[in-house]
């Protein structure tokens, strides 16, 4: 049965406490014992991180509760973006699909069920590029469907298939044409008007984000992500401990409560998102006027 389930990939660096919480939560999933777990451990970037990296690797080596455990210890520091791009590619080439998590998440007990069910149900629907487990805290009580299509993918627990993943252009070779095209930028920002600014910062080397480039791949292929009505993950890493989160901007905005409500997956999902849900989703991610002004002054985009 395990071969029918998507393998799980976890990326860890220097946060042993967070990693322990993540693994314990994942082990409580009903499908954990039947799943293959791949663990990618990045090497220390600085001397101050060496001890915690050793602790992380010790935790990984003692991990139980999965059908198979594969640990990949990097000998050099790759950084999160290259590690995820290469690690996901490596595992997907072997298994054709994967569920991807990082070391700072908690999960609903049916997280793995939901991800695998969606991967199996929507594999043939090529307008779906990924499955997202995290839903931000927006109003959903008046919405009838249990899953939705949205133009923006998520990084706090997600899944995809090899044939979609391979369509991503990690160099974003057409970026100069895109940034000059106002209509293209408007379409890209249907998932939030922060997206163009993030992609611009990525291309300028200000940030190193695999996620915004993966989101751009969705846009380029006129594709969407599937979201649950109720979130299946909760982030516990917004405490200043992460290397890719600005402690100055820590906020409760993204806090959620994971839910295990049963769900029903429709056979087919339409080629456009629920307009009401998409509007709320976009509003959640839209930048403040102040931040938009800063981006305009720095980068010339509005």
PyMOL commands that set and color helices and strands:
alter all, ss='L'
color gray80, all
select helices_A, chain A and resi 2-4+16-27+32-34+47-61+80-95+111-121+162-165+175-179+182-191+195-203+210-220+247-249+275-285+289-299
alter helices_A, ss='H'
color red, helices_A
select strands_A, chain A and resi 7-12+36-41+68-73+97-102+105-107+128-132+147-150+158-161+224-228+233-235
alter strands_A, ss='S'
color yellow, strands_A
deselect
rebuild
show_as cartoon
